[in-house]
Amino acid sequence: MTTFDLRTLRIRSGDQAHERVEIELEPLVLGGQSYEPQPNPAPAELAVTRASSGTVLELALDVTLAGPCFRCLQDAELALQLRLREYQAAKPESDDERTEYLEDDRLDLSAWAHDAIALALPDKILCRDDCAGLCPVCGKDLNAEPHEHIEERADPRWAALEALRKAE
């Protein structure tokens, strides 16, 4: 878990500080599959701006998630560019005026980045946009071996007539 102590910045109202930080990221579990963030720890830029009414926190990081494709289970990568912003009022009167990532002037960068990654995810992580997936009949990768299965199923309601036809 990566945290940053804001007291080390020593900035006053109207000042802004920029810091390069390395954030340790936990793997993201989605649909029962684990997606590893790369690079880990991820380099990021933290900007802290003090105002008379509170503190604006900004975080910028680029991360790639690597794991299985939702359709064909081959390796997939999803590149994310995150630009995040949070606000903490000097004297918060409601939950809207405070960030959940800041406690006792310690900013939890790992939790903030993890939540932002989870919110930035698409519905499905795919190896490519036109991934065909796996064959529902035989389980082969349709990207590597496109094919169809021809099924000849007799309607069970006609079974008695088919038996009569074969008896002749």
Backbone as numpy.savetxt, mean C-alpha at the origin, in Angstrom:
# Nx Ny Nz CAx CAy CAz Cx Cy Cz
11.00 0.72 14.45 10.15 1.89 14.45 11.05 3.13 14.45
10.77 4.04 13.53 11.55 5.26 13.42 10.75 6.43 13.98
11.34 7.12 14.91 10.72 8.33 15.46 11.69 9.49 15.30
11.14 10.70 15.37 11.97 11.89 15.28 11.56 12.83 16.40
12.54 13.28 17.17 12.29 14.19 18.29 12.30 15.62 17.77
11.15 16.26 17.78 11.04 17.63 17.27 11.79 18.65 18.14
12.07 18.30 19.39 12.79 19.23 20.27 14.22 19.47 19.81
14.76 18.55 19.00 16.13 18.72 18.52 16.24 19.82 17.46
15.11 20.25 16.90 15.14 21.25 15.83 15.36 22.67 16.35
14.83 23.00 17.51 14.96 24.33 18.09 14.58 25.43 17.10
13.36 25.34 16.62 12.87 26.38 15.72 11.77 27.18 16.40
11.64 28.44 16.01 10.64 29.33 16.58 9.50 29.55 15.59
8.51 30.26 16.02 7.36 30.57 15.18 7.82 31.28 13.91
7.36 30.81 12.78 7.74 31.38 11.50 8.94 30.70 10.85
9.61 29.82 11.58 10.79 29.11 11.05 10.38 27.76 10.46
11.25 27.31 9.56 11.05 25.98 8.97 12.38 25.24 8.99
12.31 23.96 9.29 13.51 23.12 9.30 13.30 21.94 8.36
14.38 21.56 7.66 14.35 20.41 6.76 15.37 19.40 7.27
14.95 18.15 7.31 15.83 17.07 7.77 15.71 15.89 6.83
16.84 15.27 6.55 16.85 13.99 5.83 16.75 12.89 6.88
15.83 11.97 6.67 15.64 10.89 7.64 15.55 9.56 6.88
15.85 8.50 7.58 15.70 7.14 7.05 14.61 6.48 7.87
13.56 5.99 7.19 12.40 5.45 7.89 12.36 3.93 7.73
12.32 3.23 8.85 12.15 1.77 8.83 10.68 1.48 8.58
10.42 0.65 7.58 9.05 0.33 7.21 8.75 -1.14 7.43
7.59 -1.41 7.96 7.13 -2.79 8.16 6.54 -3.29 6.84
6.64 -4.60 6.57 5.96 -5.14 5.38 4.45 -4.89 5.49
3.83 -4.70 4.36 2.39 -4.46 4.32 1.70 -5.76 3.95
0.75 -6.20 4.74 0.01 -7.43 4.46 -1.34 -7.04 3.85
-1.56 -7.52 2.63 -2.76 -7.16 1.89 -3.31 -8.41 1.22
-4.54 -8.76 1.50 -5.15 -9.95 0.90 -4.42 -11.22 1.29
-3.83 -11.25 2.47 -3.10 -12.42 2.93 -1.69 -12.54 2.36
-1.27 -11.57 1.55 0.06 -11.58 0.95 0.90 -10.46 1.54
2.19 -10.69 1.65 3.10 -9.70 2.22 3.80 -8.94 1.10
3.81 -7.62 1.22 4.48 -6.75 0.25 5.59 -6.01 0.98
6.82 -6.21 0.49 8.00 -5.64 1.12 8.30 -4.25 0.54
8.44 -3.26 1.42 8.83 -1.93 0.94 10.31 -1.91 0.58
10.63 -1.25 -0.53 12.02 -1.14 -0.97 12.27 0.30 -1.39
13.35 0.92 -1.05 14.38 0.43 -0.13 13.88 0.49 1.30
14.51 -0.27 2.15 14.14 -0.27 3.56 15.41 -0.34 4.39
15.74 0.67 5.13 14.95 1.87 5.43 14.88 2.81 4.23
13.75 3.54 4.16 13.49 4.42 3.03 13.99 5.83 3.33
14.75 6.42 2.42 15.17 7.81 2.61 13.97 8.74 2.42
13.90 9.77 3.25 12.77 10.69 3.19 13.22 12.10 3.56
12.39 13.05 3.23 12.62 14.46 3.57 11.51 14.88 4.53
11.89 15.39 5.67 10.95 15.87 6.67 11.09 17.39 6.76
9.98 18.10 6.66 9.96 19.55 6.82 9.03 19.88 7.97
9.51 20.70 8.90 8.72 21.11 10.06 8.64 22.62 10.04
7.41 23.13 10.03 7.18 24.57 10.02 6.42 24.95 11.29
7.00 25.86 12.06 6.33 26.34 13.28 5.55 27.60 12.93
4.34 27.64 13.40 3.50 28.83 13.28 3.01 29.18 14.68
2.45 30.35 14.84 1.97 30.73 16.16 0.82 29.83 16.61
0.07 29.29 15.65 -1.07 28.46 16.00 -0.74 26.97 16.11
0.45 26.55 15.63 0.78 25.13 15.70 1.97 24.77 14.83
2.03 23.51 14.46 3.16 22.98 13.69 2.64 22.22 12.47
3.23 22.53 11.31 2.90 21.80 10.08 4.05 20.84 9.82
3.69 19.57 9.63 4.67 18.51 9.39 4.48 17.99 7.98
5.57 17.94 7.21 5.51 17.45 5.84 6.56 16.37 5.65
6.16 15.31 4.96 7.06 14.19 4.74 6.97 13.79 3.27
8.12 13.63 2.63 8.17 13.19 1.23 9.05 11.96 1.14
8.51 10.89 0.55 9.31 9.69 0.35 8.82 8.93 -0.87
9.75 8.25 -1.51 9.45 7.38 -2.63 9.77 5.96 -2.21
8.80 5.07 -2.39 8.98 3.69 -1.97 8.33 2.77 -3.01
8.87 1.57 -3.13 8.31 0.57 -4.03 7.91 -0.65 -3.21
6.72 -1.14 -3.44 6.25 -2.36 -2.77 6.47 -3.53 -3.72
7.09 -4.59 -3.22 7.35 -5.79 -4.02 6.65 -6.98 -3.39
5.90 -7.70 -4.22 5.17 -8.87 -3.74 4.46 -9.53 -4.90
3.53 -10.44 -4.61 2.85 -11.17 -5.68 1.74 -10.37 -6.35
1.58 -10.62 -7.65 0.48 -10.03 -8.42 -0.83 -10.64 -7.92
-1.88 -9.83 -7.83 -3.17 -10.33 -7.37 -3.79 -11.35 -8.31
-3.47 -11.29 -9.61 -4.10 -12.17 -10.58 -3.30 -13.43 -10.90
-1.97 -13.27 -11.11 -1.19 -14.43 -11.57 -0.15 -14.90 -10.55
0.03 -14.19 -9.47 0.95 -14.52 -8.38 2.43 -14.39 -8.77
2.73 -13.84 -9.95 4.12 -13.56 -10.32 4.58 -12.31 -9.56
5.87 -12.03 -9.62 6.40 -10.85 -8.93 5.79 -9.58 -9.50
5.41 -8.69 -8.59 4.85 -7.40 -8.98 5.50 -6.31 -8.15
5.61 -5.13 -8.74 6.16 -3.98 -8.03 5.24 -2.79 -8.24
5.06 -2.03 -7.18 4.22 -0.83 -7.23 5.03 0.33 -6.68
5.34 1.30 -7.52 6.11 2.48 -7.10 5.15 3.55 -6.59
5.46 4.09 -5.43 4.63 5.13 -4.82 5.47 6.36 -4.52
4.94 7.52 -4.85 5.56 8.79 -4.47 4.62 9.44 -3.48
5.05 9.51 -2.24 4.18 10.03 -1.18 4.62 11.43 -0.78
3.66 12.34 -0.73 3.87 13.70 -0.23 2.79 13.91 0.83
3.20 13.91 2.08 2.27 13.88 3.20 2.32 15.18 4.00
1.21 15.50 4.63 1.15 16.70 5.46 0.22 16.44 6.65
0.68 16.84 7.82 -0.11 16.75 9.05 0.00 18.08 9.78
-0.98 18.35 10.65 -0.98 19.59 11.43 -1.21 19.26 12.89
-0.47 19.95 13.74 -0.64 19.81 15.19 -0.80 21.22 15.75
-1.98 21.52 16.30 -2.23 22.83 16.89 -1.40 22.99 18.16
-1.03 24.22 18.47 -0.26 24.47 19.69 -1.08 24.10 20.92
-2.36 24.43 20.90 -3.27 24.06 21.98 -4.50 23.41 21.36
-4.39 22.12 21.04 -5.51 21.45 20.35 -6.75 21.38 21.22
-7.88 21.77 20.60 -9.16 21.71 21.30 -10.01 20.53 20.82
-9.64 19.98 19.66 -10.38 18.82 19.13 -9.40 17.89 18.42
-9.90 16.73 18.02 -9.06 15.75 17.32 -8.64 16.24 15.94
-9.42 17.18 15.36 -9.07 17.73 14.05 -7.82 18.59 14.11
-7.45 19.02 15.28 -6.32 19.93 15.45 -5.06 19.23 15.95
-5.09 17.90 15.93 -3.90 17.16 16.37 -3.67 15.98 15.45
-2.42 15.58 15.37 -2.07 14.41 14.57 -1.82 13.23 15.50
-2.22 12.09 15.08 -2.04 10.88 15.90 -0.60 10.39 15.89
0.24 10.95 15.03 1.62 10.50 14.91 2.59 11.27 15.81
2.10 12.26 16.52 2.95 13.08 17.36 2.51 12.96 18.82
3.48 12.55 19.66 3.20 12.44 21.09 4.44 12.87 21.85
4.28 13.82 22.74 5.40 14.36 23.53 6.56 14.81 22.63
6.22 15.52 21.57 7.21 16.05 20.61 8.01 14.96 19.91
7.54 13.72 19.92 8.19 12.63 19.18 7.24 12.22 18.04
7.74 12.38 16.83 6.96 12.08 15.63 7.24 10.65 15.20
6.20 9.83 15.11 6.32 8.43 14.70 6.30 8.35 13.18
7.47 8.41 12.58 7.58 8.41 11.12 7.19 7.07 10.51
7.51 5.97 11.17 7.18 4.63 10.64 5.67 4.44 10.51
4.93 4.79 11.55 3.48 4.63 11.52 2.85 5.56 10.49
3.34 6.80 10.40 2.83 7.76 9.44 3.04 7.26 8.02
4.24 6.80 7.71 4.55 6.30 6.37 3.75 5.03 6.06
3.63 4.13 7.02 2.88 2.88 6.82 1.41 3.17 6.49
0.79 4.06 7.26 -0.61 4.41 7.02 -0.78 5.08 5.65
0.15 5.94 5.29 0.07 6.63 3.99 0.22 5.65 2.84
1.10 4.67 2.98 1.27 3.64 1.94 -0.02 2.85 1.79
-0.62 2.45 2.91 -1.86 1.68 2.85 -2.98 2.47 2.18
-3.05 3.77 2.43 -4.09 4.59 1.82 -3.84 4.86 0.33
-2.60 4.78 -0.10 -2.24 5.07 -1.49 -2.36 3.86 -2.41
-2.66 2.70 -1.86 -2.69 1.48 -2.67 -3.89 1.44 -3.62
-3.70 0.88 -4.80 -4.83 0.65 -5.71 -5.64 -0.56 -5.22
-6.73 -0.85 -5.90 -7.56 -2.01 -5.52 -6.78 -3.31 -5.61
-5.97 -3.43 -6.66 -5.19 -4.65 -6.88 -3.78 -4.26 -7.30
-2.80 -4.97 -6.78 -1.42 -4.79 -7.21 -1.15 -5.83 -8.28
-0.87 -5.35 -9.49 -0.71 -6.24 -10.64 0.71 -6.17 -11.19
1.15 -7.27 -11.82 2.47 -7.29 -12.45 2.48 -6.40 -13.69
1.34 -6.27 -14.34 1.16 -5.35 -15.47 -0.34 -5.07 -15.60
-0.69 -3.99 -16.26 -2.10 -3.59 -16.33 -2.99 -4.61 -17.02
-2.47 -5.31 -18.02 -3.28 -6.26 -18.77 -3.04 -7.71 -18.34
-2.69 -7.93 -17.09 -2.43 -9.28 -16.60 -3.68 -10.15 -16.77
-3.51 -11.31 -17.40 -4.64 -12.21 -17.67 -4.96 -13.11 -16.48
-4.01 -13.28 -15.55 -4.26 -14.09 -14.37 -4.03 -15.57 -14.59
-4.66 -16.36 -13.73 -4.54 -17.82 -13.79 -5.81 -18.42 -14.38
-5.64 -19.54 -15.08 -6.78 -20.25 -15.65 -7.63 -20.83 -14.51
-8.92 -20.58 -14.49 -9.75 -21.09 -13.40 -9.96 -22.61 -13.46
-9.64 -23.24 -14.60 -9.83 -24.68 -14.75 -8.57 -25.44 -14.37
-7.42 -25.05 -14.98 -6.19 -25.83 -14.77 -5.14 -25.10 -13.93
-5.32 -23.80 -13.71 -4.40 -23.05 -12.87 -3.14 -22.56 -13.55
-3.03 -22.72 -14.87 -1.84 -22.25 -15.58 -1.89 -20.74 -15.74
-0.71 -20.13 -15.86 -0.59 -18.69 -16.04 -1.04 -18.34 -17.46
-2.11 -17.57 -17.58 -2.64 -17.21 -18.89 -1.78 -16.18 -19.61
-0.87 -15.53 -18.91 0.07 -14.61 -19.56 1.10 -15.40 -20.36
1.56 -16.52 -19.81 2.57 -17.35 -20.46 1.95 -18.31 -21.47
0.80 -18.87 -21.14 0.12 -19.85 -22.00 -1.35 -19.48 -22.18
-1.66 -18.55 -23.07 -3.08 -18.24 -23.28 -3.79 -19.45 -23.89
-4.88 -19.85 -23.29 -5.64 -20.98 -23.80 -7.06 -20.94 -23.26
-7.91 -21.78 -23.83 -9.29 -21.93 -23.37 -9.58 -23.41 -23.22
-10.50 -23.72 -22.36 -10.95 -25.10 -22.18 -12.34 -25.24 -22.79
-12.47 -26.26 -23.63 -13.79 -26.52 -24.21 -14.46 -27.57 -23.35
-15.52 -27.16 -22.75 -16.23 -28.08 -21.87 -17.51 -28.55 -22.54
-17.68 -29.84 -22.57 -18.93 -30.40 -23.08 -19.66 -31.00 -21.91
-20.53 -30.24 -21.40 -21.34 -30.73 -20.28 -22.76 -30.96 -20.79
-23.26 -32.11 -20.48 -24.63 -32.41 -20.84 -25.54 -31.88 -19.75
-26.62 -31.32 -20.17 -27.61 -30.83 -19.22 -28.22 -32.05 -18.52
-28.16 -32.09 -17.20 -28.66 -33.28 -16.50 -30.15 -33.54 -16.73
-30.89 -32.56 -17.18 -32.32 -32.76 -17.43 -32.55 -33.63 -18.67
-31.51 -33.72 -19.53 -31.63 -34.52 -20.74 -31.03 -35.91 -20.57
-30.56 -36.23 -19.40 -29.88 -37.51 -19.17 -30.79 -38.71 -19.48
-32.06 -38.64 -19.13 -32.96 -39.76 -19.38 -33.16 -39.98 -20.88
-33.27 -38.90 -21.64 -33.43 -39.04 -23.09 -32.14 -39.57 -23.72
-30.99 -39.13 -23.23 -29.71 -39.61 -23.74 -29.57 -41.11 -23.49
-30.04 -41.57 -22.33 -29.99 -43.00 -22.01 -30.87 -43.79 -22.97
-32.04 -43.25 -23.32 -32.92 -43.93 -24.27 -32.28 -43.99 -25.66
-31.62 -42.91 -26.06 -30.98 -42.86 -27.38 -29.86 -43.89 -27.45
-29.10 -44.04 -26.39 -28.01 -44.99 -26.39 -28.50 -46.43 -26.31
-29.69 -46.66 -25.78 -30.26 -48.01 -25.64 -30.69 -48.57 -27.00
-30.97 -47.74 -27.94 -31.45 -48.23 -29.25 -30.41 -48.88 -30.05
